[in-house]
Amino acid sequence: MAHPLRGATAITGLGMTPMGRVFDRSATELAADAIALAIADAGLRKADIDGLLINSGVSQGLTLGLQNYCGFADLKLLNLMNAAGSTAAQMVQYASMAISAGMARNVVCVFADTPLSEGKSSGTAYGMRANAPSRPRGMVGLYTASGYFGANTPYALAARRHMDLYGTKQDHFGEIAVSQRQWAVMNPLAQLRDPITMEDYHASRWIVEPLHLLDCCLVSNGAVAVIVSPASEAKDMRQPPVYIHGMGQGHPGDDNRAGSNWETETGARIAARTAFAMAGIGPADVDICELYDCYTYTVLVTLEDYGFCKKGEGGPFVEGGRLGPGGSLPTNTGGGELSAYYMWGMTPLSEAIIQGRGAGGERQVAKNNVILCTGNGGNLSYHGCLILSPHAS
């Protein structure tokens, strides 16, 4: 028997503001712009929206007051959510479940962030926060004294652990960076569209070894909103619906606990079992992957944990352009967070919708029946995923 949530809802609207070094709008203004674009994209009216799920980025610029700013009245569903980069997938999941339970009909899910400040480098956006203790103690003090803060360091340690355990090579991370840039060249929305070579990758400066600059995601101001609706109504809306066939989450827990293998075994392995079972498929059925890619290593370990290859074989798996244009597993087809734009989990989700609609233009993948979309947050701590399709069943 098919899972009752399989194909019960669909993504019907997508709104995207300009992204990158955008300084003339607050996070609230950007969110409102994206929501208005998504409503128009779906062919709906503001009065048709009865649910609003909000994800504020590192700038924490959004509040529940966004409802009033946008002029939404009598909402049946409202929440401010933050599970880091997994939030976008989770918002769509909760919207889908609420719609299936009869709690709402058309739910907006929105992310907006303004981490960049005019006149400052992007490196200041995700550094130690202003409210961090001036004399940190305990584990925080140990981390700070060791230079273990921000996101770069833990992901570098995770990548190094994988290299030491399985023989993964620097070139394997480079394969991912180069392949994704090949996709970005064809994406008019991408921030970085100049081609790169493996030589360019190795020549980019170290951030935290073994991570080069080109292993690390962009930092972007902007907003993305999507609308989730009942499948029974989606086919009559303005855009081709993208149906939700599977969903899952996985949260391993404290990465400090004894015996934790957080560096090489992520929540993706938990989410994968749930989502594939709900959709009634396996890894071999996936046509396109839109994976959270805060770092190249995140892509590699996610591919392993979803079963596209065995644990430890992610390096050889990505060789030969497998993930790039013309490859056997098109992955991050807009350039991802490495080359297109960094909207947390909305980066893979927005591109999954574009590919599901067949609206990718030059970069459109011909076979788009099954699209895996993932989100990751923390130090590989939180994971959410969606399995999407242009087909209702």
Secondary structure, DSSP 8 states (H G I E B T S, - for coil): ---TTTTSEEEEEEEE---BS--SS-HHHHHHHHHHHHHHHHT--GGG--EEEEEE-TT----TTHHHHHT--S-SEEEEE--GGGHHHHHHHHHHHHHHTTS-SSEEEEEEE----TTS-GGGTTSS-TTS-SS--HHHHHHHHHT--TTHHHHHHHHHHHHHHH---HHHHHHHHHHHHHHHHT-TT-S--S---HHHHHHS-EEETTEEGGGB----BEEEEEEEEEHHHHTTSSS--EEEEEEEEE----TTSTT--TTTS-THHHHHHHHHHHHT--GGG--EEE---SBHHHHHHHHHHTTSS-TT-HHHHTGGGTTSTTSSS-BSTT-HHHHT---TTHHHHHHHHHHHHT--GGG--S--S-EEEEEEETTTTEEEEEEEESS--
